[in-house]
Amino acid sequence: MPGAQAQAFVLPAFLIFCRLGACLMVMPVFSSSRLPVRVRLFLAVGLSLALTPLLGEPIRLMLASRTQAGILLAGAGELAIGGMIGLLARCFFLALQALMSAAAQAVGLATPAGMVAEEEGQLPEIATLLTLCASTLLLITGQHWELLRALVDSYTRLPPGGTFQAGGALGLYVDRLADTFLLALRLASPFLIYSMVVNFAVGLTNKLVPQIPVYFIATPIVTAGGLFLLYLVGDELLTMFTTAFAQWLAVG
């Protein structure tokens, strides 16, 4: 292929692939190790080729005045931008896993640990269940398409070839971590409050009647109550999480 044609199509497609591929590499659901690597690669390549006619023209204008070193630097910047967008989306699921693990510990279901829904490792069953349901709802409600739309809109806010502001990106990531962990704390709060109330009652009973091994007797009751609480509030937790994720996608 002549050099002019390569610069007109291949290089813009490559830069789009850098941003989109880096985002898919870390974003929820699509970054799962349970999804074959070839499927993820073909998905990233296919979406990049599909978006090239839409996004390729400003990239071609940018590449016209760049040297080879400048093109490599632009590719590195696109990788950083795509990875940051994917990490911002993943913060929601990391916070959900962390706080639901604490909720499982509070109701006595932290062991034995089950598998992680998206990757290798172990998590308590409650955290695995809610993370898997949240990932499924992300696909059912079409929010993965909204994330792709946000990725396309990022070319307006962060044009290709610009300087990647590491300090601003780090501040944005810290703010997103704070917001998502606050959201996850709200979701886990029923289990934490239940644990404090029940353990206070059990401890008080143990002081009043030291002859009875209250903690051994109350352990299955506490666990059963935690499961019943999960049955009561599970739908509301997933609704709040999905709504918060959708609002972040809409506002950015």
KOLDOKOL-274974 format. One record per residue: residue number from 1; residue in three letters; x, y, z of N, C-alpha, C in turn. Coordinates in pm, 1 decimal, padded with zeros to 6 digits. Example, Ala and Ser with C-alpha at 12.3 -4.5 7.8 and 13.67 -1.06 7.14 Angstrom:
<atoms>
pos code nu nv nw cau cav caw cu cv cw
1 ALA 01319.0 -00569.0 00780.0 01230.0 -00450.0 00780.0 01320.0 -00330.0 00780.0;
2 SER 01285.0 -00225.0 00708.0 01367.0 -00106.0 00714.0 01290.0 00003.0 00787.0;
</atoms>
This chain:
<atoms>
pos code nu nv nw cau cav caw cu cv cw
1 MET 00085.9 -00119.5 00000.0 00000.0 00000.0 00000.0 00089.2 00124.0 00000.0;
2 PRO 00065.3 00221.9 -00088.6 00146.3 00342.4 -00091.6 00143.6 00413.8 00042.2;
3 GLY 00249.9 00495.0 00065.4 00260.2 00564.1 00193.0 00146.5 00660.4 00218.5;
4 ALA 00099.9 00729.2 00113.9 -00008.2 00826.4 00132.2 -00137.1 00757.3 00174.9;
5 GLN -00168.5 00642.9 00114.8 -00289.7 00570.1 00152.8 -00277.7 00514.1 00294.5;
6 ALA -00157.6 00470.3 00330.5 -00138.4 00419.0 00466.6 -00162.2 00528.1 00569.3;
7 GLN -00110.1 00648.5 00540.9 -00129.8 00758.4 00633.5 -00275.6 00802.7 00636.6;
8 ALA -00347.9 00783.8 00525.8 -00486.9 00828.7 00518.8 -00583.6 00733.2 00587.2;
9 PHE -00550.0 00605.7 00599.9 -00645.7 00510.3 00659.6 -00586.3 00430.4 00774.4;
10 VAL -00469.3 00370.8 00751.9 -00414.3 00279.4 00851.7 -00375.5 00353.0 00978.9;
11 LEU -00306.7 00466.1 00966.7 -00262.4 00537.1 01085.9 -00378.5 00591.6 01168.8;
12 PRO -00482.2 00653.8 01108.4 -00598.4 00693.2 01190.8 -00666.0 00574.8 01258.5;
13 ALA -00679.6 00463.8 01184.5 -00740.4 00345.2 01244.6 -00654.7 00293.0 01359.6;
14 PHE -00522.5 00302.3 01343.9 -00434.0 00255.0 01450.3 -00448.0 00340.9 01575.5;
15 LEU -00457.2 00472.4 01560.0 -00471.7 00559.9 01676.1 -00607.3 00539.8 01743.7;
16 ILE -00710.2 00517.6 01663.8 -00841.1 00488.3 01722.5 -00835.7 00356.3 01798.5;
17 PHE -00766.0 00259.2 01741.7 -00751.5 00130.6 01808.9 -00676.3 00145.7 01940.9;
18 CYS -00578.3 00235.7 01946.4 -00503.0 00256.6 02069.9 -00594.7 00303.3 02182.0;
19 ARG -00679.5 00402.5 02153.8 -00768.2 00453.1 02259.9 -00877.2 00352.6 02293.1;
20 LEU -00941.3 00297.9 02191.6 -01052.0 00206.0 02215.5 -01003.1 00073.7 02273.9;
21 GLY -00891.5 00022.5 02223.1 -00839.4 -00103.0 02274.8 -00794.6 -00091.5 02419.2;
22 ALA -00730.4 00021.5 02454.9 -00688.9 00040.7 02593.8 -00809.1 00050.4 02686.1;
23 CYS -00916.6 00113.2 02638.1 -01038.2 00122.8 02719.1 -01100.0 -00014.4 02739.7;
24 LEU -01112.1 -00093.2 02633.1 -01169.9 -00227.3 02645.6 -01083.7 -00319.3 02730.4;
25 MET -00954.1 -00290.5 02738.2 -00863.4 -00376.2 02812.3 -00887.4 -00368.6 02963.1;
26 VAL -00943.2 -00257.1 03010.7 -00961.9 -00240.1 03155.2 -01106.8 -00214.6 03194.5;
27 MET -01195.3 -00189.5 03100.3 -01333.5 -00157.7 03136.2 -01406.2 -00282.0 03185.9;
28 PRO -01514.7 -00265.0 03261.9 -01588.0 -00381.0 03314.4 -01641.4 -00470.0 03202.9;
29 VAL -01661.9 -00595.7 03235.3 -01719.7 -00698.9 03149.4 -01622.8 -00738.4 03038.3;
30 PHE -01584.8 -00643.8 02951.0 -01504.5 -00677.6 02834.0 -01358.9 -00706.0 02867.8;
31 SER -01313.4 -00663.6 02984.8 -01176.5 -00691.9 03024.6 -01163.6 -00824.1 03098.8;
32 SER -01272.9 -00895.9 03114.3 -01271.6 -01020.3 03190.1 -01181.1 -01123.4 03123.3;
33 SER -01103.2 -01193.1 03205.4 -01018.9 -01299.8 03153.4 -01100.6 -01419.9 03108.2;
34 ARG -01227.5 -01424.3 03146.3 -01315.0 -01533.7 03102.4 -01362.5 -01514.1 02958.5;
35 LEU -01341.4 -01394.2 02905.0 -01370.4 -01368.1 02764.0 -01242.4 -01396.2 02685.8;
36 PRO -01246.7 -01483.8 02584.7 -01123.4 -01519.6 02512.5 -01050.8 -01398.0 02456.8;
37 VAL -00919.1 -01405.8 02456.2 -00837.7 -01293.2 02410.8 -00867.1 -01260.1 02264.5;
38 ARG -00885.3 -01360.6 02182.2 -00913.1 -01334.4 02040.2 -01044.3 -01261.0 02020.8;
39 VAL -01143.4 -01294.7 02102.5 -01272.5 -01225.3 02093.0 -01255.2 -01078.2 02128.0;
40 ARG -01181.1 -01050.2 02233.9 -01158.9 -00911.0 02273.5 -01078.3 -00836.3 02167.6;
41 LEU -00979.7 -00903.5 02109.1 -00897.6 -00839.2 02006.6 -00981.0 -00809.5 01881.7;
42 PHE -01058.2 -00906.5 01835.3 -01140.9 -00884.8 01716.5 -01246.9 -00778.1 01742.2;
43 LEU -01299.9 -00772.9 01864.5 -01397.9 -00669.0 01897.6 -01334.6 -00530.8 01890.1;
44 ALA -01214.4 -00516.9 01945.8 -01147.0 -00387.4 01942.7 -01111.1 -00347.2 01799.0;
45 VAL -01062.0 -00441.9 01719.5 -01026.9 -00411.5 01580.3 -01151.1 -00376.2 01500.1;
46 GLY -01258.5 -00453.9 01517.6 -01381.5 -00427.7 01442.2 -01440.8 -00291.8 01474.5;
47 LEU -01446.5 -00256.9 01604.3 -01500.6 -00126.2 01642.1 -01411.4 -00013.6 01593.0;
48 SER -01281.1 -00034.6 01595.5 -01189.6 00069.2 01546.5 -01209.4 00095.0 01397.1;
49 LEU -01222.0 -00011.3 01318.6 -01246.0 00006.0 01175.2 -01382.1 00069.0 01147.7;
50 ALA -01481.1 00034.1 01231.1 -01614.3 00092.2 01211.3 -01616.3 00240.9 01244.4;
51 LEU -01535.1 00284.3 01340.6 -01534.7 00424.6 01381.8 -01438.2 00510.0 01301.1;
52 THR -01352.5 00447.4 01221.6 -01254.2 00524.5 01145.1 -01319.0 00623.5 01047.8;
53 PRO -01423.4 00587.2 00970.3 -01486.0 00689.3 00883.0 -01546.2 00806.0 00960.3;
54 LEU -01588.7 00782.5 01085.3 -01651.1 00888.5 01164.5 -01547.3 00979.3 01229.5;
55 LEU -01438.3 00921.4 01276.8 -01340.6 00996.2 01355.0 -01208.1 01017.7 01282.8;
56 GLY -01194.6 00964.2 01161.7 -01064.4 00964.3 01096.8 -01018.2 01098.3 01044.1;
57 GLU -01109.5 01187.8 01003.0 -01069.2 01311.4 00937.6 -00986.0 01402.3 01027.7;
58 PRO -01029.0 01433.9 01152.3 -00940.7 01518.0 01235.7 -00809.1 01451.0 01269.4;
59 ILE -00808.0 01319.7 01275.7 -00681.7 01250.2 01303.2 -00588.4 01262.4 01183.5;
60 ARG -00643.4 01255.1 01061.5 -00559.5 01271.3 00941.7 -00497.4 01410.0 00938.4;
61 LEU -00576.2 01512.8 00975.0 -00523.0 01648.9 00976.7 -00412.1 01663.1 01080.6;
62 MET -00428.3 01595.5 01192.5 -00326.1 01600.8 01296.2 -00198.9 01529.6 01251.6;
63 LEU -00215.9 01415.9 01184.2 -00099.9 01337.4 01141.5 -00022.1 01403.5 01028.4;
64 ALA -00087.0 01492.9 00954.6 -00021.1 01554.5 00839.2 00102.0 01634.6 00878.8;
65 SER 00101.6 01688.4 01000.6 00213.8 01771.8 01045.4 00301.2 01701.1 01148.5;
66 ARG 00288.7 01570.2 01162.6 00363.7 01496.7 01263.7 00475.4 01414.2 01200.5;
67 THR 00585.7 01406.1 01270.5 00692.8 01315.9 01231.1 00663.5 01176.0 01286.4;
68 GLN 00751.1 01081.6 01257.3 00731.1 00946.7 01309.2 00735.7 00943.9 01461.6;
69 ALA 00826.6 01020.4 01520.3 00832.2 01027.9 01666.1 00704.6 01089.5 01722.6;
70 GLY 00653.3 01191.3 01653.6 00529.3 01253.4 01698.8 00411.9 01157.8 01690.4;
71 ILE 00409.1 01073.1 01587.7 00301.4 00974.2 01574.9 00307.7 00872.8 01689.3;
72 LEU 00429.3 00830.3 01724.6 00444.9 00736.4 01836.8 00400.7 00800.3 01967.7;
73 LEU 00434.0 00926.1 01987.4 00389.5 00995.6 02108.2 00238.2 01011.7 02111.0;
74 ALA 00179.5 01037.1 01994.3 00033.5 01046.6 01987.6 -00030.8 00912.9 02021.7;
75 GLY 00029.0 00802.0 01974.4 -00023.2 00669.8 02009.0 -00014.5 00642.2 02157.5;
76 ALA 00095.1 00683.6 02221.0 00108.4 00665.2 02365.3 00003.7 00747.2 02440.6;
77 GLY -00021.8 00868.7 02393.1 -00125.4 00950.0 02456.3 -00264.2 00888.9 02441.6;
78 GLU -00291.4 00830.2 02325.5 -00420.3 00764.7 02305.4 -00436.0 00643.2 02397.5;
79 LEU -00328.4 00568.8 02417.4 -00332.6 00454.9 02510.1 -00363.7 00501.8 02652.3;
80 ALA -00301.2 00611.5 02693.3 -00324.0 00663.1 02828.2 -00467.1 00712.9 02844.9;
81 ILE -00519.6 00782.7 02744.3 -00656.3 00834.3 02753.9 -00757.3 00719.9 02758.0;
82 GLY -00742.0 00621.9 02669.4 -00833.9 00508.3 02669.2 -00828.0 00428.8 02798.7;
83 GLY -00705.6 00406.5 02849.6 -00693.6 00335.1 02975.5 -00757.1 00409.6 03090.6;
84 MET -00744.6 00542.7 03093.1 -00805.6 00620.7 03200.2 -00957.6 00614.6 03194.2;
85 ILE -01014.9 00620.5 03075.3 -01160.6 00610.8 03062.5 -01209.7 00475.0 03111.2;
86 GLY -01139.0 00369.3 03072.4 -01177.6 00237.2 03120.2 -01163.6 00221.9 03270.2;
87 LEU -01057.7 00280.7 03329.0 -01038.6 00273.1 03474.0 -01147.8 00347.5 03549.1;
88 LEU -01192.0 00460.3 03495.7 -01299.6 00535.2 03560.9 -01427.9 00452.2 03566.7;
89 ALA -01454.6 00376.8 03460.3 -01572.4 00289.6 03462.2 -01552.3 00171.7 03556.9;
90 ARG -01431.8 00120.8 03563.2 -01404.3 00004.2 03647.7 -01408.0 00038.5 03796.3;
91 CYS -01387.8 00165.4 03830.7 -01393.1 00206.0 03971.3 -01524.1 00163.9 04036.6;
92 PHE -01633.9 00171.6 03963.0 -01764.7 00134.6 04018.7 -01763.8 -00010.6 04064.5;
93 PHE -01711.5 -00098.3 03982.8 -01714.8 -00240.9 04014.1 -01610.4 -00277.9 04119.8;
94 LEU -01496.7 -00210.7 04120.5 -01398.7 -00235.3 04225.1 -01452.8 -00194.9 04361.4;
95 ALA -01519.8 -00079.7 04366.6 -01578.4 -00035.5 04492.8 -01690.0 -00130.1 04537.6;
96 LEU -01770.8 -00176.9 04443.0 -01877.7 -00270.6 04477.8 -01820.3 -00400.3 04533.7;
97 GLN -01715.7 -00453.3 04472.1 -01653.9 -00575.6 04521.8 -01597.3 -00556.3 04662.0;
98 ALA -01529.8 -00443.7 04685.4 -01466.0 -00420.7 04814.8 -01568.2 -00408.7 04926.7;
99 LEU -01671.1 -00328.3 04907.5 -01767.4 -00305.5 05014.8 -01860.2 -00423.7 05034.0;
100 MET -01891.4 -00497.9 04926.8 -01973.1 -00617.1 04943.8 -01895.2 -00729.7 05011.9;
101 SER -01763.6 -00729.6 04996.5 -01682.0 -00823.6 05074.3 -01690.8 -00789.6 05222.7;
102 ALA -01690.1 -00659.6 05254.1 -01707.8 -00618.4 05393.3 -01846.9 -00654.3 05444.1;
103 ALA -01948.2 -00640.2 05358.6 -02083.9 -00676.9 05398.4 -02094.8 -00826.5 05424.2;
104 ALA -02029.3 -00906.8 05340.4 -02029.8 -01051.8 05362.4 -01961.2 -01087.7 05493.6;
105 GLN -01852.5 -01018.6 05524.7 -01784.1 -01040.7 05652.3 -01875.2 -01004.0 05769.1;
106 ALA -01955.8 -00900.6 05751.9 -02042.3 -00854.7 05860.1 -02151.7 -00955.5 05893.7;
107 VAL -02196.4 -01030.6 05794.4 -02304.9 -01126.1 05820.0 -02254.2 -01269.3 05827.9;
108 GLY -02123.2 -01287.0 05834.0 -02067.2 -01420.2 05852.6 -02061.6 -01505.8 05728.7;
109 LEU -02052.8 -01444.2 05609.9 -02047.8 -01520.1 05485.1 -01919.3 -01494.2 05407.4;
110 ALA -01814.3 -01455.8 05479.5 -01688.5 -01425.6 05409.8 -01613.6 -01550.8 05370.9;
111 THR -01638.9 -01662.4 05437.5 -01572.4 -01789.0 05405.9 -01676.8 -01898.7 05400.6;
112 PRO -01659.9 -01997.8 05313.9 -01550.9 -02006.0 05214.8 -01574.9 -01911.8 05099.7;
113 ALA -01468.0 -01862.8 05040.8 -01479.5 -01765.4 04932.6 -01513.4 -01835.0 04801.6;
114 GLY -01590.8 -01765.0 04719.2 -01625.0 -01816.7 04587.0 -01538.3 -01752.7 04480.7;
115 MET -01571.1 -01777.9 04356.2 -01491.0 -01725.9 04246.1 -01529.0 -01581.1 04217.8;
116 VAL -01441.2 -01511.1 04148.3 -01467.0 -01375.6 04102.9 -01538.3 -01382.6 03968.5;
117 ALA -01638.1 -01296.9 03949.8 -01719.6 -01305.3 03828.7 -01640.0 -01272.8 03703.1;
118 GLU -01546.8 -01175.4 03708.9 -01482.1 -01126.1 03588.7 -01339.0 -01174.7 03571.3;
119 GLU -01274.6 -01220.5 03676.3 -01132.9 -01253.1 03665.8 -01099.8 -01365.3 03762.2;
120 GLU -00973.6 -01407.3 03757.0 -00930.7 -01513.6 03845.8 -00917.9 -01461.2 03988.6;
121 GLY -00947.1 -01547.2 04085.4 -00937.6 -01506.5 04224.9 -01059.2 -01553.0 04301.7;
122 GLN -01071.2 -01504.5 04424.2 -01181.0 -01544.6 04510.5 -01242.0 -01423.3 04578.5;
123 LEU -01373.0 -01428.2 04593.4 -01449.3 -01326.4 04663.9 -01559.9 -01396.2 04741.7;
124 PRO -01610.4 -01334.2 04847.6 -01728.3 -01391.0 04913.4 -01845.9 -01402.3 04817.3;
125 GLU -01935.1 -01494.6 04847.0 -02044.5 -01523.6 04754.2 -02135.0 -01402.7 04730.4;
126 ILE -02158.3 -01321.8 04834.3 -02243.9 -01204.1 04817.3 -02180.2 -01106.5 04719.1;
127 ALA -02049.6 -01081.6 04732.9 -01980.8 -00990.6 04641.1 -01982.2 -01044.6 04498.8;
128 THR -01960.5 -01175.2 04484.1 -01962.6 -01235.4 04350.7 -02101.0 -01225.5 04288.3;
129 LEU -02204.8 -01253.3 04367.1 -02341.8 -01249.2 04315.5 -02379.5 -01109.7 04269.0;
130 LEU -02354.7 -01008.2 04351.1 -02395.2 -00872.6 04315.3 -02310.0 -00816.6 04201.2;
131 THR -02180.7 -00850.9 04197.6 -02096.8 -00805.3 04086.7 -02141.4 -00868.1 03955.2;
132 LEU -02172.7 -00996.9 03958.9 -02219.7 -01064.2 03837.9 -02352.4 -01006.0 03791.2;
133 CYS -02443.5 -00978.9 03884.5 -02572.4 -00918.7 03847.5 -02554.0 -00778.6 03790.7;
134 ALA -02463.2 -00700.4 03850.8 -02437.1 -00565.6 03799.6 -02377.1 -00570.0 03659.2;
135 SER -02287.1 -00665.8 03634.4 -02228.2 -00679.8 03500.8 -02333.3 -00720.5 03398.5;
136 THR -02423.6 -00809.6 03439.4 -02530.3 -00852.7 03348.8 -02624.9 -00737.8 03317.3;
137 LEU -02658.5 -00658.5 03419.9 -02747.0 -00544.0 03397.8 -02682.3 -00439.4 03308.3;
138 LEU -02549.7 -00426.8 03316.1 -02480.6 -00332.2 03228.5 -02503.8 -00366.9 03082.0;
139 LEU -02505.6 -00497.0 03051.0 -02529.3 -00539.8 02913.2 -02677.7 -00534.6 02877.2;
140 ILE -02763.9 -00575.3 02970.7 -02907.2 -00580.2 02941.9 -02962.2 -00440.2 02917.1;
141 THR -02917.8 -00343.4 02997.5 -02969.2 -00206.8 02984.3 -02900.7 -00127.6 02873.0;
142 GLY -02805.3 -00188.4 02803.6 -02739.4 -00120.3 02692.6 -02639.7 -00014.6 02733.3;
143 GLN -02591.1 -00019.4 02858.1 -02497.5 00082.1 02903.2 -02359.4 00065.1 02840.5;
144 HIS -02330.3 -00053.6 02786.6 -02202.4 -00068.2 02716.7 -02199.9 00015.9 02589.7;
145 TRP -02317.8 00034.4 02527.3 -02323.8 00123.4 02411.1 -02307.8 00269.0 02453.3;
146 GLU -02361.2 00303.4 02571.4 -02342.5 00438.7 02622.2 -02195.5 00465.3 02652.8;
147 LEU -02126.2 00364.1 02700.6 -01982.9 00379.6 02725.2 -01906.8 00398.9 02594.4;
148 LEU -01949.2 00329.1 02488.7 -01888.2 00349.0 02357.2 -01918.1 00489.1 02304.5;
149 ARG -02040.8 00537.4 02327.8 -02075.0 00674.0 02286.7 -01989.4 00775.9 02362.2;
150 ALA -01970.0 00751.6 02493.2 -01884.7 00841.7 02571.0 -01741.0 00838.9 02519.9;
151 LEU -01697.3 00723.0 02474.5 -01562.2 00712.3 02420.0 -01549.8 00792.5 02291.0;
152 VAL -01653.9 00788.7 02208.0 -01653.0 00868.6 02084.7 -01656.7 01017.9 02118.2;
153 ASP -01738.5 01056.7 02217.5 -01744.7 01197.3 02257.8 -01613.6 01247.2 02316.7;
154 SER -01531.6 01153.7 02367.9 -01404.7 01196.4 02426.7 -01311.5 01258.1 02322.9;
155 TYR -01333.6 01228.0 02194.9 -01249.7 01287.8 02091.0 -01277.5 01437.0 02076.8;
156 THR -01394.8 01482.7 02123.1 -01424.5 01626.0 02122.0 -01357.3 01695.5 02239.6;
157 ARG -01363.1 01631.7 02357.3 -01303.5 01692.3 02476.6 -01152.2 01675.2 02479.5;
158 LEU -01104.6 01559.3 02434.3 -00961.3 01528.4 02435.6 -00918.4 01492.7 02294.3;
159 PRO -00890.0 01590.4 02211.8 -00853.9 01562.9 02072.1 -00727.8 01478.1 02064.3;
160 PRO -00716.8 01392.8 01965.2 -00595.9 01310.4 01949.7 -00475.3 01396.5 01919.6;
161 GLY -00363.2 01353.3 01972.2 -00240.1 01427.8 01950.8 -00211.9 01533.3 02053.7;
162 GLY -00306.5 01557.2 02145.8 -00283.8 01654.9 02250.1 -00195.9 01599.1 02361.2;
163 THR -00160.2 01686.4 02452.2 -00075.6 01646.3 02565.2 -00161.7 01582.5 02673.5;
164 PHE -00121.1 01465.9 02718.4 -00194.2 01398.0 02824.0 -00156.8 01460.7 02958.4;
165 GLN -00257.5 01515.3 03027.6 -00235.1 01579.9 03156.1 -00244.0 01475.1 03266.8;
166 ALA -00128.2 01424.0 03307.7 -00126.2 01316.4 03406.8 -00180.6 01363.3 03541.5;
167 GLY -00147.3 01486.9 03581.0 -00195.9 01537.5 03708.9 -00347.1 01551.2 03712.1;
168 GLY -00403.4 01607.0 03605.3 -00548.9 01619.6 03599.2 -00618.1 01485.0 03594.4;
169 ALA -00559.1 01388.1 03520.4 -00618.0 01254.6 03513.0 -00612.8 01184.5 03648.6;
170 LEU -00502.0 01203.1 03721.7 -00492.4 01141.9 03853.9 -00593.9 01202.5 03949.9;
171 GLY -00611.9 01334.5 03944.4 -00712.9 01397.5 04028.2 -00852.6 01349.5 03994.6;
172 LEU -00881.0 01333.4 03865.8 -01011.4 01282.7 03824.4 -01032.9 01140.4 03873.8;
173 TYR -00927.9 01058.8 03868.1 -00938.8 00920.2 03914.1 -00961.2 00914.0 04065.0;
174 VAL -00892.6 00999.1 04141.1 -00911.3 01002.1 04286.5 -01053.9 01046.2 04321.1;
175 ASP -01104.5 01147.2 04251.6 -01242.7 01191.1 04275.8 -01341.8 01080.4 04244.3;
176 ARG -01316.9 01006.6 04135.7 -01408.0 00897.7 04100.0 -01400.5 00785.2 04202.6;
177 LEU -01282.6 00755.9 04253.8 -01270.1 00655.5 04359.1 -01349.3 00696.7 04482.4;
178 ALA -01339.4 00824.0 04521.2 -01412.8 00871.2 04638.3 -01563.4 00858.4 04617.0;
179 ASP -01611.3 00898.4 04499.3 -01755.4 00891.6 04472.4 -01805.5 00748.0 04467.6;
180 THR -01729.3 00659.7 04403.3 -01775.7 00522.1 04389.6 -01771.5 00446.8 04522.8;
181 PHE -01670.2 00473.0 04605.2 -01666.1 00406.8 04735.3 -01774.2 00461.4 04828.6;
182 LEU -01809.5 00587.7 04813.2 -01922.0 00640.6 04890.2 -02052.3 00575.0 04846.1;
183 LEU -02067.4 00556.0 04716.2 -02184.6 00484.8 04664.7 -02188.6 00341.1 04716.9;
184 ALA -02074.2 00272.4 04710.8 -02069.4 00134.4 04758.3 -02094.3 00125.9 04908.0;
185 LEU -02050.7 00227.1 04983.3 -02077.7 00228.8 05127.6 -02227.4 00242.6 05153.6;
186 ARG -02294.9 00322.7 05073.9 -02440.5 00332.9 05087.0 -02507.2 00199.6 05055.5;
187 LEU -02456.4 00128.5 04956.3 -02515.6 -00000.2 04920.4 -02491.8 -00105.4 05028.7;
188 ALA -02374.4 -00100.1 05090.2 -02342.0 -00199.6 05193.0 -02391.9 -00160.7 05331.1;
189 SER -02441.0 -00038.7 05348.3 -02479.9 00008.7 05481.4 -02587.7 -00075.8 05549.1;
190 PRO -02688.7 -00131.3 05478.9 -02785.0 -00216.4 05550.7 -02719.5 -00335.8 05620.2;
191 PHE -02621.9 -00396.5 05555.8 -02554.6 -00512.0 05615.0 -02465.1 -00470.4 05731.6;
192 LEU -02398.5 -00355.0 05718.7 -02311.5 -00308.9 05826.3 -02392.5 -00268.5 05949.3;
193 ILE -02503.7 -00198.7 05926.9 -02589.5 -00159.9 06039.4 -02650.3 -00283.8 06104.0;
194 TYR -02694.1 -00377.3 06022.2 -02749.4 -00502.6 06075.2 -02645.5 -00575.6 06160.0;
195 SER -02521.3 -00577.6 06114.6 -02416.4 -00646.0 06189.6 -02391.5 -00579.1 06324.1;
196 MET -02388.4 -00445.6 06326.7 -02364.6 -00375.7 06452.1 -02477.1 -00400.0 06551.1;
197 VAL -02601.8 -00393.5 06504.7 -02716.1 -00412.5 06593.5 -02718.8 -00555.6 06647.8;
198 VAL -02700.7 -00653.1 06559.4 -02709.2 -00792.8 06600.6 -02593.8 -00828.9 06693.9;
199 ASN -02472.9 -00785.1 06661.9 -02359.0 -00817.2 06747.7 -02369.1 -00747.3 06882.8;
200 PHE -02426.1 -00628.2 06887.0 -02449.4 -00561.9 07015.8 -02551.0 -00640.8 07097.7;
201 ALA -02657.2 -00686.7 07032.4 -02757.4 -00765.2 07104.6 -02700.1 -00898.3 07153.3;
202 VAL -02621.3 -00963.3 07070.2 -02560.9 -01090.4 07109.8 -02461.6 -01070.3 07223.3;
203 GLY -02380.4 -00965.1 07214.1 -02285.6 -00937.4 07321.8 -02354.3 -00905.1 07452.3;
204 LEU -02462.5 -00828.1 07446.0 -02538.1 -00796.0 07567.6 -02600.3 -00921.5 07627.6;
205 THR -02654.2 -01007.2 07543.7 -02711.8 -01133.1 07592.2 -02605.8 -01221.9 07655.8;
206 ASN -02487.5 -01222.8 07595.9 -02379.3 -01303.9 07651.8 -02335.8 -01253.6 07789.1;
207 LYS -02340.4 -01121.6 07809.9 -02306.8 -01066.9 07941.1 -02413.9 -01100.9 08045.2;
208 LEU -02540.6 -01097.4 08001.0 -02649.0 -01124.0 08095.0 -02659.2 -01272.0 08129.4;
209 VAL -02630.2 -01359.0 08032.1 -02641.2 -01503.6 08053.3 -02508.8 -01567.8 08012.2;
210 PRO -02404.6 -01555.5 08095.7 -02273.3 -01608.5 08056.5 -02267.5 -01760.4 08051.7;
211 GLN -02365.9 -01828.7 08109.1 -02363.5 -01974.6 08109.4 -02394.2 -02033.9 07972.6;
212 ILE -02458.2 -01955.5 07887.1 -02500.3 -02005.1 07755.9 -02400.8 -01955.7 07650.3;
213 PRO -02350.8 -02044.2 07564.8 -02259.6 -02001.0 07456.1 -02337.8 -01928.9 07345.3;
214 VAL -02368.8 -01803.1 07373.2 -02458.9 -01728.5 07284.2 -02400.4 -01712.9 07144.5;
215 TYR -02269.8 -01686.3 07134.9 -02209.8 -01660.2 07003.7 -02219.8 -01783.1 06913.2;
216 PHE -02197.9 -01900.9 06968.9 -02207.7 -02023.1 06888.0 -02350.8 -02048.6 06843.8;
217 ILE -02445.7 -02017.8 06931.6 -02586.8 -02039.8 06898.5 -02635.6 -01936.4 06797.6;
218 ALA -02586.2 -01811.6 06812.3 -02639.6 -01702.6 06730.2 -02578.3 -01696.1 06590.8;
219 THR -02464.8 -01762.4 06567.2 -02397.0 -01750.4 06438.1 -02485.6 -01790.4 06320.5;
220 PRO -02550.3 -01907.4 06319.9 -02637.8 -01939.4 06205.7 -02758.2 -01847.6 06194.9;
221 ILE -02806.2 -01796.4 06308.8 -02920.0 -01703.6 06305.6 -02878.4 -01571.6 06241.0;
222 VAL -02758.9 -01523.8 06274.9 -02707.8 -01399.6 06215.3 -02690.6 -01416.0 06064.6;
223 THR -02637.1 -01530.3 06023.0 -02617.8 -01555.4 05879.9 -02751.7 -01564.6 05807.3;
224 ALA -02848.4 -01633.0 05867.3 -02981.0 -01643.1 05805.3 -03045.9 -01505.9 05793.6;
225 GLY -03029.2 -01423.0 05897.2 -03083.2 -01287.1 05889.6 -03016.7 -01205.3 05780.8;
226 GLY -02883.2 -01223.0 05761.8 -02814.6 -01151.9 05655.1 -02863.1 -01192.8 05517.0;
227 LEU -02889.1 -01322.4 05499.2 -02941.9 -01369.3 05370.5 -03082.2 -01316.1 05346.5;
228 PHE -03163.0 -01310.9 05451.8 -03297.8 -01255.3 05436.7 -03291.1 -01105.6 05404.0;
229 LEU -03195.7 -01034.7 05465.7 -03176.7 -00892.9 05434.0 -03134.5 -00875.1 05289.3;
230 LEU -03046.7 -00963.3 05240.3 -03006.8 -00958.1 05099.3 -03127.6 -00979.5 05008.6;
231 TYR -03216.6 -01070.1 05046.3 -03338.2 -01093.5 04968.1 -03426.4 -00969.1 04964.1;
232 LEU -03431.8 -00895.3 05074.3 -03519.0 -00778.1 05081.7 -03463.3 -00658.6 05004.6;
233 VAL -03331.7 -00637.3 05012.3 -03274.8 -00513.7 04957.4 -03194.6 -00537.0 04830.2;
234 GLY -03182.3 -00662.0 04783.1 -03098.1 -00689.2 04666.5 -03141.1 -00612.8 04542.4;
235 ASP -03270.5 -00610.4 04515.3 -03318.8 -00539.0 04396.1 -03289.3 -00390.4 04404.6;
236 GLU -03310.3 -00333.6 04522.6 -03286.3 -00190.1 04539.1 -03138.3 -00157.1 04525.4;
237 LEU -03050.9 -00243.3 04576.1 -02906.9 -00219.7 04564.0 -02864.1 -00216.7 04417.9;
238 LEU -02911.5 -00313.5 04340.3 -02873.1 -00319.0 04199.4 -02931.7 -00201.4 04121.6;
239 THR -03053.5 -00159.5 04157.9 -03113.9 -00043.2 04092.1 -03033.6 00083.1 04118.2;
240 MET -02993.1 00102.6 04244.1 -02912.9 00220.7 04278.4 -02778.8 00218.9 04207.1;
241 PHE -02716.7 00103.7 04200.6 -02586.6 00094.1 04134.7 -02599.1 00121.3 03984.4;
242 THR -02697.3 00060.2 03920.8 -02716.0 00079.6 03776.1 -02751.1 00223.6 03743.9;
243 THR -02834.0 00286.1 03827.5 -02871.1 00426.2 03806.3 -02750.9 00519.6 03820.2;
244 ALA -02668.2 00495.8 03921.9 -02549.2 00578.8 03942.4 -02451.8 00562.2 03825.1;
245 PHE -02434.4 00441.3 03776.8 -02345.1 00418.9 03663.5 -02397.7 00487.7 03537.9;
246 ALA -02530.0 00479.2 03516.4 -02590.3 00544.4 03400.3 -02577.4 00697.2 03409.4;
247 GLN -02591.6 00753.8 03528.5 -02577.0 00898.2 03544.9 -02434.3 00940.2 03516.8;
248 TRP -02337.8 00859.6 03559.2 -02198.0 00895.2 03529.0 -02172.3 00890.3 03378.9;
249 LEU -02229.3 00791.4 03310.7 -02210.4 00784.2 03166.2 -02272.9 00904.0 03095.6;
250 ALA -02387.9 00950.2 03147.3 -02456.6 01063.1 03083.0 -02383.3 01195.0 03106.6;
251 VAL -02331.1 01212.1 03228.6 -02267.0 01339.9 03263.7 -02119.6 01337.6 03231.7;
252 GLY -02055.3 01221.8 03247.5 -01912.1 01212.0 03223.5 -01835.5 01246.1 03349.4;
</atoms>
